[in-house]
Amino acid sequence: MSAVLEPKMQPAANVADMSAKLAFSKKIQVVTNRIHSTANIDEIILDVSRDICQLFEADRMTVYTISEDLSSIVSKVKTGLNSFKDIKLPISESSLAGYCALNKRHMNIKDVYDDAELKQFSPNLTFLKAVDQRTGYRSKQMLIAPILGGESGSELMGVLQLINNLSGQPFNALHDEGVAELAKTLAIAFRVRQQMPGSIQSKFEYLVVDNVIAAGELELATRTARRKNKNVEDILVDEFQVKPAAIGAALAKFFSCEYEPHKSDRIKPPDLLKNIKRDYCEGNHWLPLEDSKAGVVIMSTDPERVRNSKMVENVFPRSKVVYKVTTEKDFKLTLDLYFGAEMLGGGSNESIGDLLSSLDDEEDLVASGGVDDVSAAADNELVKLVNKIIVDAYHQGASDIHIEPMPGKGKVGIRFRKDGTLSNYIEVPAAYRSPLVTRLKIMCDLDISEKRKPQDGKIKFKKYGPLDIELRVATIPTAGGVEDIVMRILAAGEPIPLDKLGVLPLNMERLKGCISKPYGLFFVCGPTGSGKTTTLHSVLGHLNNVDTKIWTAEDPVEITQKGLRQCQTNPKAGFTFAVAMKSFLRADPDIIMVGEMRDKETTGMGIEASLTGHLVFATLHTNSAPESIIRLLDMGLDPFNFADALLGILAQRLAKRLCKCKEAYKPSADEVKHFLTEYCDELKNTEEFKKDVNAGYKKVFDRFQADYGFGKADYVLYKPKGCDACSGSGYKGRVGLHELMVGSDAVKKLIQEHARVAQLLTQALADGMLTLKMDGMEKVLQGVTDMFQVRTVCIK
């Protein structure tokens, strides 16, 4: 019976197979049509993936595309898999997809954990179990096909990988045929979109569209990056001089989102960084920037990939997310800003982000009795945080640390002053406002219970951290029942040699002439932080030798020198500048330096000491050299004694110095003319200019041309550019601007006659003085700074 029936049953089976194959082909055609209707490769992978999974009854699918350097394959998305990392695989036998790409071989595997089955393909082939171990997912069946295209039809373009048949059975022959057909369709689609006119496939191609570089240059940069095994972005910046901002603009167009550059003054968001480590951010190429009204702002080098991987949504499940693209260099700089440079000299290697994350939440602090400021201040994590703030400030070249608590539930803002400008550093949770202040008060032996009056103190940081520095600390009660703290870093060190101060040759000659006198009074004036003490110590260093006795009275002693006898004043104990002066006169001095002359008694004693054979140096808080004379006379000093004692007054300011990345340019004729006019503005009141203005202008122009080449055809000025070293600002470090008024006979006569400031200024200019602005403008001609910085610090 069976022998009779069997031939009759066979056609029915064939019909069923044919019917199934036809139905499958129709489904493939639907998917194919969808693929061909997409606008770009990403859309193919993202929008059609579910249809492909349904077609093959697969649980998951991965599409790999070939990397730009042709050395690896990169997954764009894993359907249904909430992985925190997309997969980048080398084209090698170290993975199944990598083996498929290397050998361009179709693979249908029943169980990826069966080593014997894998050895049939290659003795070295293994399955990467790490993803399954991390996610708890169990991979079993796999259907893998190479995506081949190009003119020869054998150029590797990617790999298609289907994972786990929903029926639990191996993928069948129909699936084998179907995946091969689908791979061909994907290859055609990939190729067509690469060749479409106006199609943008590379994230750098908008540089060509925007005429930043030529198409050939981009192709050359890509080939160079492959050859040197470097990032294309680095090649574009280093070898083709493409600015990071231009790359950022191209990325913004490619990813259809805003470009977010690195900002050195960005405030780190401790709430967003909590429980996020540097390795995770670095591996997944995204960082949270702020929790704005629009949502959590995320910086990423590949926002499309991060968005589709659902990583951010897993970390911030209850928040809206706003993605912004950035360059690799900007991302690295922001990583360093967030997670900090490592401490040197035995300090903690924890980043500032880790330290902030390790602090307890406000609720935890309150629940554990956080109202006890002293206990909280002794907490190990807070102690490390305070040390880290001070060490980071020192390493970043900051002069001051500003701790600024907000009342209520507001956070504590911390800012650093670098090169005269304040910039944001971090914010500390509000719950640590009082413990932070208490910790700093403990470090400088202040009264922790006194919160209504200002207090002053000093921290010798060597007792607490890896740096041998001192900090001058001032606490100030502010509105809302909080206390601000400002700390000035006093880095003990050797004085700057006089010849390295940046004083112009003309001023240097006149300065050495003043300080070489055996007795007299010399002042250095300027606002707080203008470098007065540094200059005075350079002068003392020039005069310091074995046959000279030098006493100094300072508050505080910022710079120490061997051979100087230095005293720290202590007004609370009655040891003031005036008392120090009296004691110095009984201690056989040759030279006396007084930190500041702020009252008639100290200044009067300084004049008396200078008239009795001593060389006296002091600082004043005044704006200019001529104004200093009027200020001193207003104290009630005898003008005749003062005139006799005066050697000179050096006014000083600090302007930002151009970074080494500065950019040269040729000034126009109008700029040259305007520069000369602005320089000579103060000179117009001198007798020389009143006699013949044109002759005066010509004399200045001729000197500029002889000294700097100013006005010649090949002469260049400099403007700020911006690089990593200066955090994109174009400025790094500062340079002194000097106004040296020498106590000439004519100036002394005007002092005795109680002359006005304008008269003193005119006479000083006639004697050869350069005003602060004139000195700064000559440093512009030297290429040290620019006019913007000079005008900023030399307001008339």
GUDO-949938 format. One record per residue (C-alpha): x, y, z; residue in one letter. Coordinates in steps of 0.001 Angstrom, whole numbers, padded with zeros to 6 digits, always signed. Layout:
REM residues N
XYZA;...
REM end
This chain:
REM residues 796
+000000+000000+000000M;+002704+002473+000920S;+004624+001700-002238A;+001571+002531-004249V;+000697+005698-002367L;+004206+007164-002026E;+004576+008311-005658P;+001207+010031-005381K;+002281+011903-002229M;+005554+013229-003689Q;+004013+015780-006033P;+001964+017156-003148A;+005145+017701-001134A;+006773+019418-004057N;+003749+021643-004441V;+003938+022565-000766A;+007641+023367-001080D;+007010+025424-004174M;+004177+027266-002446S;+006328+028037+000592A;+009170+029168-001634K;+006854+031424-003629L;+005400+032967-000471A;+008912+033518+000858F;+009975+035131-002416S;+007023+037530-002256K;+008017+038517+001266K;+011615+039037+000133I;+010343+041240-002670Q;+008442+043397-000194V;+011565+043788+001913V;+013658+044474-001206T;+011285+047225-002286N;+011509+048788+001125R;+015307+048670+000980I;+015398+050366-002412H;+013003+053088-001245S;+015270+054196+001609T;+017324+057370+001335A;+020602+056172+002851N;+022392+053182+004318I;+021540+054046+007926D;+017844+054103+007058E;+018146+050630+005492I;+019649+049260+008672I;+017386+051079+011115L;+013987+051028+009396D;+013980+047638+007598V;+015601+045516+010320S;+012307+044429+011885R;+010913+043356+008503D;+014021+041269+007884I;+013701+039574+011278C;+010055+038723+010581Q;+010919+037396+007115L;+013474+034936+008470F;+011607+034255+011760E;+014765+035403+013529A;+014879+036806+017028D;+017604+039341+016285R;+019641+040758+013462M;+022910+042614+013103T;+024151+044368+009985V;+027863+045140+009917Y;+029385+047673+007545T;+033023+047879+006557I;+035012+050516+008463S;+036696+053449+006738E;+040143+051884+007162D;+038878+048492+005807L;+040349+046676+008839S;+037157+045940+010744S;+033384+045639+010520I;+031096+047767+012674V;+027538+047018+013737S;+025124+049916+013286K;+022342+048514+015489V;+021319+045353+017308K;+017578+044872+017009T;+015995+044160+020368G;+019317+043954+022192L;+019805+046578+024925N;+023573+046441+024762S;+025654+049281+026155F;+028228+048898+023373K;+027934+048466+019647D;+030246+045824+018252I;+033379+046589+016284K;+035054+043402+015096L;+038371+042895+013329P;+038223+041111+009992I;+039796+037918+011309S;+038940+034484+012674E;+038490+035886+016194S;+034676+036055+015688S;+032011+034448+013509L;+031138+037648+011633A;+034846+038493+011303G;+035528+035025+009844Y;+032647+035499+007374C;+034114+038870+006317A;+037661+037512+006035L;+036732+034504+003921N;+033596+036011+002307K;+031895+032758+003263R;+028216+031986+003929H;+027652+030266+007314M;+024629+028412+008746N;+025406+027317+012299I;+023118+025120+014403K;+024707+025964+017769D;+027414+028587+018174V;+028454+027028+021499Y;+029278+023716+019764D;+033053+023964+019243D;+033088+020838+017070A;+030676+022454+014634E;+032759+025638+014507L;+035981+023653+013884K;+034416+022403+010632Q;+034838+025942+009319F;+038266+026606+010832S;+040378+025146+013676P;+040866+028652+015105N;+037211+029759+014972L;+035517+030608+018297T;+032292+032339+019344F;+032527+035598+021329L;+030554+034748+024462K;+031163+038123+026155A;+027996+039779+024842V;+025814+036864+026020D;+027512+036881+029405Q;+026975+040608+029797R;+023314+040619+028740T;+022130+037164+029882G;+021010+036351+026343Y;+021686+032871+024878R;+022733+032822+021255S;+022320+029503+019458K;+021452+029385+015755Q;+023181+031831+013434M;+022836+032542+009733L;+025661+034762+008443I;+026247+036057+004917A;+028860+038424+003457P;+027546+041513+001651I;+029608+041614-001545L;+029456+044231-004299G;+031608+046525-006379G;+032443+046183-010037E;+033888+042707-009519S;+031011+041611-007297G;+033509+040410-004687S;+034275+043657-002818E;+033382+043293+000865L;+030798+045885+001904M;+029533+044338+005123G;+028084+041278+006857V;+024448+040277+007547L;+023928+038203+010674Q;+020625+036590+011822L;+020450+035207+015359I;+018176+032468+016800N;+015294+030971+014849N;+012081+031612+016804L;+011048+027982+016210S;+014130+026749+018022G;+015189+024796+014937Q;+018197+025518+012705P;+017715+027923+009818F;+016563+025895+006797N;+017572+025793+003146A;+014950+028380+002256L;+016511+030759+004743H;+019934+029988+003232D;+018785+031002-000224E;+016906+033993+001092G;+019825+035452+003086V;+022099+035150+000037A;+019535+036991-002085E;+019032+039632+000577L;+022803+040170+000851A;+022928+040857-002898K;+020065+043359-002560T;+021870+045139+000291L;+025098+045253-001733A;+023279+046896-004653I;+021560+049373-002333A;+024799+050224-000574F;+026604+050717-003867R;+023825+052808-005453V;+023700+055150-002494R;+027457+055571-002530Q;+027280+056604-006187Q;+024163+058814-005980M;+024883+062428-007052P;+024898+064660-003997G;+024723+061663-001663S;+026628+062235+001586I;+028060+058983+002917Q;+031129+060127+004873S;+030598+062372+007880K;+033384+064596+006557F;+031934+065107+003056E;+030192+068331+004057Y;+033695+069809+004273L;+033786+069360+000487V;+030232+070674+000037V;+031097+073776+002102D;+034323+074325+000113N;+036542+073865+003167V;+038645+071283+001316I;+038535+069696-002120A;+037147+066203-002768A;+040636+064994-003680G;+042011+066285-000387E;+039363+064414+001604L;+040154+061221-000312E;+043871+061762+000311L;+043230+062409+004014A;+041234+059169+004247T;+043980+057153+002544R;+046629+058793+004746T;+044643+057909+007870A;+044457+054263+006760R;+048164+054147+005980R;+049210+055760+009268K;+046512+053973+011281N;+045258+057315+012575K;+041901+059034+012849N;+040773+060893+009688V;+039898+063882+011860E;+043458+064114+013193D;+044842+064009+009646I;+042464+066770+008531L;+043511+069019+011438V;+047236+068266+011522D;+048095+067892+007825E;+045344+069822+006021F;+044947+072646+008605Q;+041179+072200+008827V;+039882+073989+011929K;+037979+071866+014480P;+035044+074304+014218A;+034760+073542+010482A;+034779+069800+011187I;+032132+070382+013855G;+029939+072263+011366A;+030266+069373+008862A;+029333+066841+011541L;+026336+068935+012566A;+024990+068840+009002K;+025699+065123+008623F;+023959+064131+011881F;+021297+066886+011703S;+021998+068169+015207C;+023964+071009+016813E;+027741+070977+017110Y;+028962+071207+020706E;+032618+072297+021078P;+034782+071796+024135H;+034461+074639+026664K;+037183+074967+029254S;+034875+076823+031652D;+032084+074237+031509R;+030645+073348+034920I;+030765+069634+035615K;+027258+068221+036403P;+027766+065966+039452P;+024124+064820+039422D;+024442+063541+035847L;+027907+062078+036369L;+026867+060119+039441K;+027748+056437+038945N;+029159+057121+035441I;+032830+056274+035036K;+035347+057593+032548R;+035915+054179+030943D;+032215+053845+030176Y;+031965+057307+028585C;+035195+056820+026671E;+034140+053425+025350G;+030659+054495+024294N;+031588+057999+023101H;+028972+060039+024914W;+028901+062438+027863L;+026094+064217+029723P;+026613+068001+029708L;+023657+069519+031547E;+020043+068988+032538D;+018449+071816+030551S;+014813+072790+030050K;+014816+070841+026778A;+016193+067732+028489G;+019512+066084+029331V;+022048+067375+026806V;+024307+064600+025512I;+027601+065213+023688M;+028659+062414+021357S;+030990+061809+018431T;+028283+059599+016875D;+024876+060695+018191P;+022997+058498+015699E;+024584+055325+017000R;+024166+056337+020634V;+020514+057292+020076R;+019699+053961+018434N;+021532+051880+021006S;+019220+053221+023764K;+022234+053574+026081M;+021354+057047+027295V;+017698+056137+027873E;+018849+053256+030085N;+021006+055584+032185V;+018461+058449+032283F;+015125+056602+031887P;+012897+059437+033097R;+014455+062282+031169S;+014103+063770+027717K;+017366+063653+025807V;+018904+066224+023463V;+021829+065006+021351Y;+024705+067202+020162K;+027610+066112+018013V;+031250+066873+018744T;+034677+066124+017320T;+037004+063446+018698E;+039369+066125+020015K;+036578+068129+021679D;+035256+064935+023244F;+038662+063981+024639K;+039198+067464+026091L;+035762+067401+027741T;+036511+063944+029169L;+039709+065330+030691D;+037813+068336+032034L;+035142+066145+033658Y;+037324+063406+035031F;+040402+065524+035615G;+044152+065125+035409A;+045686+062730+037852E;+047242+064106+041009M;+051007+064253+041004L;+053501+063619+043759G;+051603+061001+045721G;+048118+062456+045545G;+044911+060589+044868S;+044409+059249+041351N;+040635+059602+041645E;+039088+062063+039211S;+037002+064998+040371I;+033985+063299+038783G;+034593+060123+040807D;+034987+062135+044018L;+031733+064020+043399L;+029966+060757+042593S;+031237+059178+045802S;+029673+061908+047977L;+026410+060824+049582D;+023120+062205+048317D;+021594+065049+050297E;+018925+062740+051712E;+021577+060224+052799D;+023609+062938+054476L;+020617+064242+056404V;+019513+060710+057319A;+022976+059930+058688S;+023091+063090+060776G;+024724+065289+058156G;+023820+068394+060136V;+027053+067868+062114D;+029374+069987+059977D;+032510+068859+061811V;+031807+065157+061252S;+030900+065734+057616A;+034023+067870+057131A;+036176+064999+058366A;+034580+062573+055898D;+037333+060955+053850N;+035665+061665+050495E;+035160+065368+051314L;+038764+065668+052495V;+039961+064184+049190K;+037622+066486+047269L;+039024+069619+048961V;+042599+068456+048308N;+041735+067679+044683K;+040272+071175+044166I;+043465+072808+045456I;+045791+070534+043459V;+043790+071027+040233D;+043858+074795+040740A;+047640+074736+041158Y;+048233+072493+038137H;+045917+074604+035968Q;+047919+077732+036832G;+045150+079386+038848A;+046001+082273+041140S;+042783+082196+043190D;+040052+079708+044131I;+036560+081123+044687H;+034068+079025+046690I;+030618+080540+046220E;+027690+078861+048026P;+024126+079682+047003M;+021450+080049+049698P;+018629+077547+050147G;+019050+074399+048062K;+021413+076044+045591G;+024691+074300+044875K;+028168+075517+045741V;+029897+076992+042696G;+033680+076810+042520I;+035642+079023+040120R;+039344+079443+039345F;+041044+082681+038325R;+043527+081904+035557K;+045513+084597+033759D;+043314+087194+035429G;+040002+085706+034245T;+037548+083648+036286L;+036359+080329+034842S;+033961+077699+036155N;+035398+074547+037698Y;+032728+072412+039400I;+029535+072567+041436E;+029228+070730+044754V;+025876+069501+046121P;+024162+071923+048513A;+024278+069416+051367A;+028070+069811+051491Y;+027995+073613+051653R;+028683+073925+055381S;+031012+070890+055688P;+033132+072259+052826L;+033531+075644+054537V;+034164+073955+057870T;+036870+071745+056371R;+038703+074774+054960L;+038403+076641+058283K;+039900+073641+060079I;+042799+073569+057608M;+043711+077199+058389C;+042919+077148+062138D;+039965+079537+062004L;+036996+079634+064382D;+034465+077197+062853I;+031663+078520+065059S;+032078+082126+063860E;+029905+082581+060781K;+028878+086235+061147R;+032263+087932+060790K;+034937+087770+058092P;+038048+085789+058990Q;+041545+085568+057489D;+043903+082640+057644G;+046527+080599+055868K;+046774+076961+054783I;+050164+075248+054660K;+049053+072620+052179F;+052081+070374+052645K;+050409+069095+055840K;+047380+067870+053861Y;+048442+067179+050280G;+051296+066544+047852P;+052213+070177+047100L;+054526+072493+049018D;+052353+075599+048660I;+050566+078037+050920E;+047104+079504+050468L;+045894+082811+051882R;+042266+082297+052904V;+039498+084866+053426A;+035992+083925+054600T;+033178+086428+054021I;+029558+086069+055241P;+027155+086617+052331T;+023391+086988+051900A;+021276+083969+052732G;+023284+082904+055776G;+026156+081409+053781V;+029901+082080+053700E;+032081+082653+050653D;+035722+081601+050705I;+038456+083003+048486V;+041872+081359+048534M;+044965+082856+046907R;+047668+080356+045976I;+051078+081471+047221L;+053491+079195+045411A;+056784+079487+047249A;+059585+079745+044721G;+062578+081606+043407E;+062158+085155+042086P;+062066+085802+038350I;+065408+087206+037120P;+065149+090931+036419L;+066092+090466+032756D;+063222+087955+032332K;+060476+090315+033525L;+059648+091466+030014G;+060709+095078+030624V;+061512+096952+027405L;+065248+097717+026883P;+064674+101478+027293L;+062819+100985+030583N;+065315+098365+031774M;+068201+100800+031422E;+066322+103500+033338R;+065115+101000+035972L;+068627+099752+036696K;+069735+103366+036922G;+067154+104022+039674C;+067762+100933+041795I;+071537+101189+041619S;+071469+104369+043797K;+072788+103869+047348P;+069733+105406+049007Y;+066290+106731+048149G;+062679+105636+047797L;+061316+103500+044948F;+057663+102473+044547F;+055941+099783+042494V;+052235+100520+042100C;+049185+098855+040610G;+045974+097070+041616P;+045839+093750+043492T;+047185+090895+041402G;+049190+093062+039006S;+052542+091488+039905G;+053941+094204+042179K;+055500+091776+044678T;+056978+089645+041886T;+058644+092704+040366T;+059997+093906+043707L;+061505+090493+044444H;+063139+090496+041002S;+064673+093873+041862V;+065824+092574+045252L;+067241+089466+043564G;+069281+091758+041293H;+070640+093652+044322L;+071047+090661+046632N;+074694+089864+047304N;+076901+088971+050233V;+077869+092555+051140D;+074264+093838+051296T;+071833+093458+054212K;+068213+093351+053063I;+065180+093349+055370W;+061620+092798+054129T;+058255+093182+055842A;+055514+091367+053927E;+051936+090222+054381D;+052245+087409+053458P;+055726+086235+052496V;+054959+084926+048983E;+058457+084569+047533I;+061469+083501+049546T;+065087+084336+048716Q;+068292+083135+050277K;+070175+086096+051736G;+067053+088126+052541L;+065803+088498+056098R;+062055+088299+055617Q;+059410+089104+058208C;+055724+088231+058191Q;+053646+091040+059695T;+050990+090160+062253N;+048621+093073+062969P;+046765+091061+065645K;+050004+090778+067617A;+050853+094437+066987G;+053569+093695+064406F;+052521+096161+061689T;+054467+097593+058752F;+055278+100713+060792A;+056580+098645+063730V;+058637+096539+061306A;+060156+099699+059799M;+061211+100963+063227K;+062859+097660+064109S;+064611+097441+060710F;+066252+100856+061229L;+067887+099467+064379R;+069086+096329+062547A;+071770+097890+060312D;+069985+097557+056951P;+071245+098515+053513D;+067955+097886+051775I;+064429+097797+053213I;+061382+096444+051410M;+057916+097152+052798V;+055010+095144+051468G;+052668+098113+051336E;+052687+101761+052393M;+049059+102457+053162R;+049305+105092+055908D;+051152+108307+056715K;+053207+106756+059532E;+054713+103956+057413T;+055308+106234+054418T;+056852+108932+056625G;+059235+106384+058135M;+060121+105168+054638G;+061046+108716+053575I;+063040+109202+056754E;+064916+105923+056199A;+065713+106834+052596S;+067069+110232+053649L;+069319+108603+056257T;+071192+106442+053760G;+068928+103461+053105H;+067428+102189+049857L;+063692+101683+050465V;+061277+099763+048237F;+057514+099628+048714A;+054233+098939+046879T;+051214+101186+046464L;+047675+100539+045309H;+047406+103300+042724T;+046539+103453+039033N;+049520+105224+037459S;+052932+106617+038349A;+051932+110343+038341P;+048788+109609+040363E;+050907+107865+043012S;+052684+111125+043776I;+049417+112974+044376I;+048149+110100+046564R;+051261+110229+048741L;+051139+114021+049064L;+047457+113764+050034D;+048550+111661+053028M;+050135+114829+054414G;+053773+114134+053557L;+056274+116976+053338D;+056663+117570+049556P;+060281+118704+049887F;+061426+115630+051822N;+059390+113378+049534F;+060857+114976+046389A;+064374+114580+047739D;+063819+110906+048596A;+062033+109807+045388L;+064053+107702+042938L;+061199+106525+040770G;+057757+104943+040521I;+056992+101891+038422L;+053310+101361+037591A;+052453+097875+036381Q;+049636+095841+034815R;+049398+092275+033526L;+047998+091642+030026A;+047254+088246+028550K;+050062+086880+026429R;+049351+085442+022963L;+049683+081664+022857C;+052303+080052+020594K;+049468+079201+018183C;+049116+082914+017323K;+048366+083760+013702E;+050386+086300+011699A;+048711+088832+009426Y;+049761+091911+007456K;+048211+095103+008867P;+046528+097437+006403S;+047749+100993+005809A;+044785+102314+007795D;+045626+100043+010725E;+049243+101218+010693V;+048122+104849+010671K;+045568+104326+013451H;+048129+102453+015566F;+050624+105310+015283L;+047956+107925+016110T;+046802+106007+019183E;+050377+105582+020420Y;+051121+109291+020112C;+047867+110405+021775D;+049511+111183+025154E;+052593+112696+023518L;+050597+115518+021912K;+050865+117589+025115N;+054666+117490+025171T;+056688+120483+023958E;+058215+118452+021108E;+054804+117667+019593F;+053479+121173+020192K;+056346+122605+018167K;+055911+120252+015187D;+053292+117461+015259V;+054418+115909+011973N;+058024+115813+013087A;+056907+114130+016321G;+054949+111466+014446Y;+057846+110861+012076K;+060302+110442+014935K;+058096+107763+016545V;+057469+106018+013202F;+061177+105964+012368D;+061974+104404+015741R;+059269+101744+015267F;+060625+100964+011820Q;+064201+100703+013088A;+063318+098608+016174D;+060483+096407+014834Y;+060313+096830+011052G;+056920+098509+011521F;+055340+099768+008301G;+057587+097727+005988K;+056068+095532+003270A;+056953+092263+005045D;+055981+093409+008557Y;+053352+091284+010333V;+051284+091611+013486L;+049729+088704+015362Y;+046226+087797+016437K;+044879+084985+018658P;+044048+081662+016998K;+043301+079005+019637G;+044639+075506+020264C;+044502+072721+022874D;+047274+074306+024954A;+045267+077519+025479C;+041832+075800+025526S;+040912+077584+022319G;+041243+081084+023808S;+044356+082113+021882G;+046035+083374+025078Y;+048312+081613+027540K;+050199+083278+030376G;+050595+086999+031019R;+053064+089748+030281V;+053846+092831+032346G;+053133+096334+031054L;+055296+098965+032730H;+055172+102715+033244E;+058430+103959+034774L;+058484+107526+036070M;+062008+108543+037113V;+062468+111168+039847G;+064243+113697+037622S;+065054+117229+038767D;+062139+118593+036743A;+059700+116073+038314V;+061016+116823+041815K;+060484+120553+041223K;+056845+119881+040207L;+056342+117770+043345I;+057586+120604+045531Q;+055131+122919+043750E;+052170+120552+044295H;+051677+120250+040530A;+048631+118552+039053R;+048679+115035+037606V;+048522+116340+034022A;+051635+118452+034566Q;+053524+115537+036132L;+052486+113270+033234L;+053625+115754+030584T;+056980+116192+032258Q;+057476+112437+032698A;+056701+111893+028998L;+059204+114569+028087A;+061748+112740+030270D;+061211+109565+028202G;+058508+107758+030187M;+056249+105318+028311L;+052701+105120+029634T;+051217+101693+030368L;+049383+101797+027041K;+052463+102869+025085M;+054494+100074+026685D;+051739+097604+025835G;+051592+098778+022234M;+055318+098209+021846E;+054735+094653+023076K;+052049+094342+020401V;+054735+095285+017874L;+056931+092557+019375Q;+054134+090000+018842G;+053793+089305+022574V;+050151+090438+022974T;+047450+092216+020960D;+045663+095565+021092M;+042478+094087+022556F;+044353+092989+025683Q;+046273+096261+025933V;+043091+098336+025755R;+041434+096002+028273T;+043979+096644+031031V;+044937+100239+030154C;+041639+102068+030527I;+042295+105779+030732K;
REM end
